[in-house]
Amino acid sequence: MTIQSELSTFNFESKSIRTLAINNEPWFVAKDLCDTLGIKNPSQALENLDEDERSMFNIGRSKVHGGGGEVNIVSESGMYTLILRCRDAVKKGSVPHRFRKWVTAEVLPAIRKTGKYESKTTVDERTGLRNAVNMLVSKKGLIYSDAYHLIHQRFNVESIEDLTLEQLPEAVEYVHKIILEGELITEAELPSREKKFTFEFTEYELQQLIWLWFAFKRGVGTFQHIEKAFRVLGSNMSGQIYGQAYEYLSVLRSTNQILNRITKEFEIDPMTNWRALEHLRQFDPKAVKIDF
């Protein structure tokens, strides 16, 4: 029997669920499941499971995992049984329904792939890293995409969202090292400079690109407008909405500069599709809050 040495914890909305892998199969701490699912009598719920769906596990005396001693754990099959016995299990949008989709789509694939679940960091937890990147851009004259590329390359991730909680302090330290200690950034570390190309666009095509930028700007503004409400509601979508609202501002700014450059010979015409140029020209690249 192969048992994962430590419990892994993942967060479902406002609840924490502890997991471990036994023979590469996921098991869950029963109390965490019952608390999340609103099961009032955990003992009775566990008694109704088959023997191969429940067991005991000694978690030692780890304060991180809530005390010590033996705890009841349930298998993947047992977890599904507990969910299906909930009154609202088949009701879309209910806690059991959301929890089942969360586990099947994210937690189980991660456990089977790595033997543990490593939850993604939250937007708030990445604030320190974003602040460090802002300072790096200001001090070293980099563009945001190049600054983030350094982090992506250093930690072999595609996005800062893929950094683990343990990697975040390392990433902040790495950025500060570049800023404070004057560590040289070599050309090899930066993304290769793209070649310049010349394309022909019709007037209509240019207009469509500007309207696409305008739609993107409105979308960012909309997400900013609703982000706080979703956070207050405790929605599991709040982190994603925050990301759409604030983590693509650098793209909005850079595309604004590009489109302004290639349309500088055109004038605003309120009677044609060139009226979109007014939004392009009036955009404040320093703005954090975007009007929509």
VOPA-246919 format. One record per atom (N, C-alpha, C): residue in three letters; z, y, x. Coordinates in steps of 0.02 Angstrom, whole numbers, plus 50000, padded with zeros to 5 digits. Example, Ala and Ser with C-alpha at 12.3 -4.5 7.8 and 13.67 -1.06 7.14 Angstrom:
2
ALA503904971650660
ALA503904977550615
ALA503904983550660
SER503544988850642
SER503574994750684
SER503945000250645
***
This chain:
292
MET500004994050043
MET500005000050000
MET500005006250044
THR499535010650033
THR499485016850071
THR499745022550028
ILE500275025750051
ILE500575031250013
ILE500495037750053
GLN500265042850019
GLN500215049350050
GLN500895051650073
SER500955054350133
SER501595055950162
SER501965061550126
GLU501605066250096
GLU501915071850063
GLU501615072949994
LEU502025075749951
LEU501765077749886
LEU501325083849894
SER500805084149854
SER500395090149851
SER500525093449784
THR500505099949782
THR500645103649721
THR500045107849702
PHE499855107449638
PHE499335111949614
PHE499595115649553
ASN499315121349539
ASN499545125549484
ASN499055125349427
PHE499305123649369
PHE498905124049308
PHE499205129549265
GLU498825135149261
GLU499075141049227
GLU499755142949256
SER500295142749218
SER500945144849246
SER501375138849267
LYS501095132749264
LYS501475126749281
LYS501265123849349
SER501745120549381
SER501605117149444
SER501615109549433
ILE501105106149458
ILE501055098849451
ILE501055095749521
ARG501535091149533
ARG501555087749598
ARG501185081149595
THR500795079749646
THR500385073749649
THR500485070149715
LEU500295063849717
LEU500255060149779
LEU499725054749771
ALA499515051849827
ALA499005046649824
ALA499305039949847
ILE499225034949806
ILE499435028149823
ILE498825023749821
ASN498665020749880
ASN498045016849886
ASN497445020949865
ASN497465027349885
ASN496915032049871
ASN496825033449796
GLU497325031849756
GLU497295033349685
GLU497825038649669
PRO497655043449626
PRO498115048949611
PRO498685046949565
TRP499285049149580
TRP499875048349538
TRP500185055249528
PHE500535056149472
PHE500795062649454
PHE501545062049439
VAL501925067149458
VAL502635067349441
VAL502695068249366
ALA503025063449334
ALA503045063149261
ALA503355069449230
LYS503895071949260
LYS504235077749231
LYS503765083749229
ASP503365084649281
ASP502895090349283
ASP502375089749227
LEU502125083549217
LEU501635082449164
LEU501935083849096
CYS502535081249084
CYS502855082149019
CYS503015089449005
ASP503255092949057
ASP503385100149048
ASP502755103949030
THR502205102249064
THR501575105749051
THR501305104248982
LEU501365097948961
LEU501085095848897
LEU501555097148838
GLY502155099548853
GLY502625101048800
GLY502925094848768
ILE502985089448806
ILE503275083248781
ILE504035083948782
LYS504345083548724
LYS505065085048718
LYS505505079248741
ASN505255073148736
ASN505655067248755
ASN505285063248808
PRO505335065448872
PRO504965061948925
PRO505155054648933
SER505785053048924
SER506015046048933
SER505655041448884
GLN505635043548821
GLN505305039448771
GLN504555038948785
ALA504255044548807
ALA503535044648822
ALA503375039648877
LEU503805039348929
LEU503685034748985
LEU503795027448965
GLU504275026348920
GLU504405019548898
GLU503805016548861
ASN503415020948830
ASN502845018648792
ASN502225017348835
LEU502275018848900
LEU501725017448946
LEU501755010148969
ASP501185007448988
ASP501175000849018
ASP501525001049086
GLU501764995349108
GLU502144995149171
GLU501724997349231
ASP501074995849229
ASP500654997749286
ASP500455005149284
GLU500675008749231
GLU500515015849225
GLU501095020249246
ARG501665017249264
ARG502245021149285
ARG502605017749343
SER502945021949383
SER503305019249441
SER503825024449462
MET504145023249519
MET504635027949547
MET504415029849617
PHE504595035949638
PHE504425038249705
PHE504985042449731
ASN505185041149794
ASN505735044849825
ASN505445051049860
ILE505625056849837
ILE505365063049866
ILE505835065949919
GLY506345062149938
GLY506795064449990
GLY507215070249966
ARG507335074950011
ARG507765080749993
ARG507395087250003
SER506745087049991
SER506335093050001
SER506495098349949
LYS506705104149972
LYS506835109749926
LYS506185112249895
VAL505635111549933
VAL504995113949910
VAL504785110349847
HIS504945103849844
HIS504725099849787
HIS505275098849736
GLY505765103249735
GLY506245103149681
GLY506785097949687
GLY507185098349740
GLY507745093649748
GLY507535087449784
GLY507885081949771
GLY507735075849807
GLY507855069749764
GLY507835063749796
GLY507945057549761
GLY507315054849730
GLU507405049949686
GLU506835046649655
GLU506615050249591
VAL505975050449581
VAL505705053449520
VAL505215048449489
ASN505125049049424
ASN504625045149389
ASN503935047849403
ILE503465043449417
ILE502775045449426
ILE502335041349380
VAL501765044049361
VAL501295040449318
VAL500615040449350
SER500235035149337
SER499565034449365
SER499075038849327
GLU498455038749350
GLU497935042549315
GLU497865040049243
SER497885033449233
SER497845030649166
SER498445032949124
GLY499035032949154
GLY499625035149118
GLY499585042549100
MET499305046449145
MET499225053549131
MET498785054549070
TYR498225050949066
TYR497775051549009
TYR498125049248945
THR498525043948950
THR498885041548891
THR499365046848865
LEU499725050248910
LEU500185055548889
LEU499805061148855
ILE499225062848882
ILE498825068248852
ILE498595066348782
LEU498325060348775
LEU498035058148711
LEU498565057348657
ARG499195056348677
ARG499715055748627
ARG500005062548605
CYS499745067848637
CYS499945074548615
CYS499585076348551
ARG499915080048509
ARG499645081648443
ARG498985085448447
ASP498925089948496
ASP498325094148501
ASP497825091748553
ALA497855085348571
ALA497455082748626
ALA496705083948617
VAL496465083348555
VAL495745083848543
VAL495555090848519
LYS496025095248514
LYS495895102048490
LYS495655106348548
LYS495035108748544
LYS494765112748598
LYS495175119148607
GLY495315120648671
GLY495705126648686
GLY496445125448689
SER496675119448666
SER497385117948669
SER497595116548741
VAL498245116748754
VAL498495115448822
VAL498295108448846
PRO498395103148806
PRO498175096548830
PRO497425096148845
HIS497025099548804
HIS496305099448814
HIS496115103148878
ARG496415109048888
ARG496275112948949
ARG496525109149011
PHE497105106149004
PHE497395102549061
PHE496955096549080
ARG496725092849031
ARG496295087049046
ARG495655089149082
LYS495345094549059
LYS494735096949091
LYS494875099249162
TRP495435102649172
TRP495625105149238
TRP495725099349287
VAL496085094249265
VAL496225088549309
VAL495585084749326
THR495175083349275
THR494575079249288
THR494045082949329
ALA494015089549320
ALA493485093449354
ALA493675095549425
GLU494325096449437
GLU494525099249502
GLU495015094949541
VAL495555092949508
VAL496095089549545
VAL495895082549567
LEU495665078449520
LEU495505071449538
LEU494955070849590
PRO494405074649585
PRO493895074249638
PRO494175076049707
ALA494625081049709
ALA494915083149772
ALA495365077749801
ILE495775074649758
ILE496235069449782
ILE495835063449808
ARG495315061549773
ARG494925055749794
ARG494535057149858
LYS494365063449868
LYS493975065149928
LYS494405065849990
THR494995068949982
THR495405070650041
THR496085067250041
GLY496265063949986
GLY496925060949982
GLY497465065649959
LYS497275071949947
LYS497755076849923
LYS497395082449888
TYR497765086549853
TYR497475092249819
TYR497675098649855
GLU497195102449876
GLU497325108949908
GLU497075114349861
SER497545117549827
SER497345122549778
SER497055128649813
LYS496585131849780
LYS496295137949808
LYS496805143549804
THR496745148149849
THR497195153849848
THR497035158449791
THR497525162449771
THR497425167149717
THR497155173749744
VAL496915177849699
VAL496655184449719
VAL497205188549752
ASP497815188349724
ASP498365192149753
ASP498535189649822
GLU498505183149833
GLU498665180349899
GLU498145182349951
ARG497535183949929
ARG497015186049977
ARG497005193549989
THR497475197249958
THR497475204549965
THR497565206650038
GLY498015203450074
GLY498125205250144
GLY497505204350187
LEU497135198950173
LEU496525197750211
LEU495995202950194
ARG495925204750130
ARG495435209850112
ARG495615216550144
ASN496265218150146
ASN496475224350179
ASN496295224350253
ALA496405218650284
ALA496235218050355
ALA495485218850367
VAL495085215950323
VAL494355216650328
VAL494155223950318
ASN494465227350270
ASN494315234450260
ASN494445238450323
MET494995236850357
MET495155240350419
MET494655238750474
LEU494445232450477
LEU493955230350527
LEU493295234050517
VAL493075234550455
VAL492455238150440
VAL492505245450461
SER493095248350446
SER493195255450463
SER493225256650538
LYS493585252350574
LYS493705253450646
LYS493105251450689
LYS492765246050669
LYS492235243350711
LYS491525245150687
GLY491485248450630
GLY490825250550606
GLY490395244850581
LEU490715239250562
LEU490325233650535
LEU490195234650461
ILE489695231050435
ILE489605230750363
ILE490025224950338
TYR490185224950274
TYR490655219950248
TYR490395212850256
SER489745211950245
SER489475205150250
SER489565202350321
ASP489475206650372
ASP489575204350441
ASP490315202850455
ALA490765207050428
ALA491475205950438
ALA491705199350407
TYR491485198050347
TYR491675191750314
TYR491335185850348
HIS490735186950376
HIS490395181550411
HIS490805179050470
LEU491135183650505
LEU491565181750561
LEU492115176950539
ILE492415178350481
ILE492935174050455
ILE492645167350433
HIS492075167650398
HIS491765161450375
HIS491605156850435
GLN491345159850489
GLN491155155950547
GLN491775153250583
ARG492285157450589
ARG492885155450625
ARG493245149550590
PHE493255149450523
PHE493615144350487
PHE493165139350452
ASN492515139950465
ASN492025135150438
ASN492075134550362
VAL492055140350328
VAL492065140550255
VAL491475144850232
GLU491295143950169
GLU490745147850141
GLU490995154250109
SER491625154650092
SER491915160450059
SER492655160750076
ILE492945166850073
ILE493665167350086
ILE494065163750032
GLU493755162549974
GLU494085158749921
GLU494205151549942
ASP493825149149992
ASP493895142150014
ASP494445141350066
LEU494735146850090
LEU495295146350137
LEU495905143650102
THR496285139450137
THR496915136950110
THR497455142150119
LEU498015141150085
LEU498575145850091
LEU498825146150162
GLU498795140450197
GLU499035140250267
GLU498555143950313
GLN497915144350295
GLN497425147650338
GLN497415155150330
LEU497665157650274
LEU497635164950262
LEU497985169050316
PRO498605167350336
PRO498925171250390
PRO498525170850455
GLU498235165050469
GLU497835164250529
GLU497215168750526
ALA496915169250467
ALA496325173450459
ALA496495180850468
VAL497065182850440
VAL497295189850448
VAL497425191250522
GLU497765186650555
GLU497915187550627
GLU497265187950668
TYR496775183850649
TYR496135183950684
TYR495785190750677
VAL495795193450617
VAL495475199950605
VAL495845205450643
HIS496515205250641
HIS496915210250676
HIS496805209850751
LYS496695203950776
LYS496565203050848
LYS495925206650868
ILE495425206150826
ILE494795209650840
ILE494915217250840
ILE495315219550792
ILE495435226750784
ILE495875229450840
LEU496465226350850
LEU496975229150893
LEU496885227550966
GLU496645221550981
GLU496595219551051
GLU495895220651079
GLY495455223351037
GLY494795224851062
GLY494385218751079
GLU494535213051047
GLU494145207051061
GLU493405208451046
LEU492985206551094
LEU492275208051087
LEU491955203651034
ILE491525206650995
ILE491135202950946
ILE490445202050976
THR490275195950991
THR489625194651022
THR489085194150970
GLU488475194950992
GLU487905194350946
GLU487875187350915
ALA488115182350953
ALA488095175550927
ALA488565174650868
GLU489115178750867
GLU489595178050813
GLU489365181450749
LEU488945186450756
LEU488685189950698
LEU488075186250670
PRO487945187050605
PRO487345183850578
PRO486725186650611
SER486245182350622
SER485635184550656
SER485295190050616
ARG485065195150650
ARG484735200750617
ARG484075198550587
GLU483995200150524
GLU483395198050490
GLU482795202150513
LYS482225199050514
LYS481615202550530
LYS481435207250472
LYS481065212350488
LYS480855216950435
LYS480175214650407
PHE480125215050342
PHE479515212950308
PHE479245218650265
THR478615218550253
THR478295223450211
THR478005220050150
PHE478215222450091
PHE477965219650029
PHE477675225149986
GLU477235223249941
GLU476975227949892
GLU477295226549825
PHE477545231849794
PHE477835231249727
PHE477445235649679
THR477375233349618
THR477105237649567
THR477655242249542
GLU477455247549509
GLU477955252249482
GLU478425248649434
TYR478155244249394
TYR478565240449346
TYR479075236049382
GLU478865232849436
GLU479315228449472
GLU479905232249503
LEU479755238249529
LEU480295242349556
LEU480785244449501
GLN480505246149444
GLN480935248149388
GLN481395242349367
GLN481115236249367
GLN481515230549347
GLN482085229149397
LEU481945230249461
LEU482475229349511
LEU483045234249500
ILE482875240449482
ILE483385245449470
ILE483785243749407
TRP483435241549355
TRP483795239549294
TRP484235233549307
LEU484025229049351
LEU484445223349369
LEU485085225749403
TRP485015230549449
TRP485595233449482
TRP486055236749430
PHE485755240249382
PHE486155243649331
PHE486535238549288
ALA486215232949272
ALA486555227749233
ALA487135224849274
PHE487025223949339
PHE487555221449383
PHE488145226349383
LYS487995232749388
LYS488515237949389
LYS488915237849324
ARG488575237349268
ARG488915237049203
ARG489355230749198
GLY489085225249225
GLY489485219149223
GLY490125219849262
VAL490085222849322
VAL490685223949363
VAL491175228349325
GLY490915233649294
GLY491355238149256
GLY491685234649197
THR491315230249164
THR491595226549108
THR492145221949131
PHE492025218349185
PHE492545213749211
PHE493165217649232
GLN493075223549262
GLN493645227649281
GLN494045229749219
HIS493685231049165
HIS493995233449104
HIS494425228049071
ILE494205221749075
ILE494555216449040
ILE495025212349085
GLU494985213549151
GLU495355209349198
GLU496105209549186
LYS496375215449174
LYS497095216049165
LYS497325212249103
ALA496925212649049
ALA497115209248987
ALA497145201648998
PHE496655198949034
PHE496655191649046
PHE497245189749091
ARG497425194149138
ARG497995192649182
ARG498645192549142
VAL498725197449097
VAL499325197849056
VAL499385191749011
LEU498815189348986
LEU498805183548943
LEU498945177048980
GLY498915177249047
GLY499015171249087
GLY498435166549085
SER497835169149071
SER497245164849066
SER497065161949134
ASN496845155549134
ASN496625152549197
ASN495955155349220
MET495665159949181
MET495045163249201
MET495185169849236
SER495815172049238
SER495975178749264
SER495775179549337
GLY495875174249378
GLY495685174749449
GLY494935175549457
GLN494555171749419
GLN493825172149424
GLN493575178949400
ILE493885181549347
ILE493685188149321
ILE493855193549371
TYR494435192949404
TYR494615197849455
TYR494095197749512
GLY493895191749531
GLY493395191249584
GLY492745194649565
GLN492515193549503
GLN491895196749480
GLN491985204449477
ALA492595206549464
ALA492725213749455
ALA492765217549521
TYR493025214249574
TYR493165217949635
TYR492865215149699
GLU492735208649702
GLU492535205649766
GLU491785206149779
TYR491405209149732
TYR490685210049744
TYR490505217449747
LEU491015221749755
LEU490875228949760
LEU490445230649820
SER490545226949875
SER490145228249935
SER489405226849922
VAL489265221649881
VAL488565220049864
VAL488275225549820
LEU488685227949773
LEU488455233449729
LEU488285239649770
ARG488695241049820
ARG488575247049862
ARG487965246149906
SER487905240349937
SER487335239349983
SER486675239249946
THR486645236149887
THR486015236049849
THR485855243049823
ASN486365246949809
ASN486245253849788
ASN485895257749845
GLN486135256749906
GLN485825260149963
GLN485105257849974
ILE484995251349967
ILE484325248649977
ILE483835251449926
LEU484035251249862
LEU483595253549809
LEU483475261149812
ASN483995264849833
ASN483895272049841
ASN483385273449897
ARG483415269249949
ARG482955270350005
ARG482235268949985
ILE482115263449948
ILE481425261749934
ILE481145265449873
THR481585269049837
THR481335272949779
THR481425280449789
LYS481535282549851
LYS481695289649864
LYS481125294349845
GLU480515291749841
GLU479945296049824
GLU479845296749748
PHE480235293149709
PHE480165293449636
PHE480685298249607
GLU480505301249550
GLU480955305849518
GLU481215303049452
ILE481805305349433
ILE482085303249369
ILE481655305849311
ASP481475301349266
ASP481085303249208
ASP481425300449146
PRO481765304549107
PRO482135302049050
PRO481695299048995
MET481035300049000
MET480585297548949
MET480285290748968
THR480425288349027
THR480145281949049
THR480695277549078
ASN480505271649103
ASN480995267149133
ASN481295270049197
TRP481005275349222
TRP481295278549282
TRP481945282249265
ARG482135282349202
ARG482785285349185
ARG483365281549218
ALA483235275349236
ALA483755271449270
ALA483935274349337
LEU483485278349366
LEU483635281449430
LEU484245285949427
GLU484385288649369
GLU484965293049362
GLU485605289249379
HIS485655283149354
HIS486245279049369
HIS486265277149443
LEU485675275949472
LEU485635274149542
LEU485855279849587
ARG485615285949570
ARG485755291749612
ARG486485294049605
GLN486765293349545
GLN487435296049533
GLN487995291249552
PHE487815285349573
PHE488325280349591
PHE488725282649651
ASP489395282149646
ASP489835283949701
ASP490015277749741
PRO489745276949802
PRO489865270849841
PRO490595269949861
LYS490995275249856
LYS491705274749874
LYS492135272849814
ALA491825272549756
ALA492205271049695
ALA492455263849695
VAL493055263049671
VAL493335256349661
VAL493285254449587
LYS493435259149544
LYS493365258149472
LYS492655260249453
ILE492305255749419
ILE491605256849402
ILE491545258149327
ASP491225263849311
ASP491075265249240
ASP490535260549215
PHE490605258549152
PHE490095254149124
PHE489865256649056
***
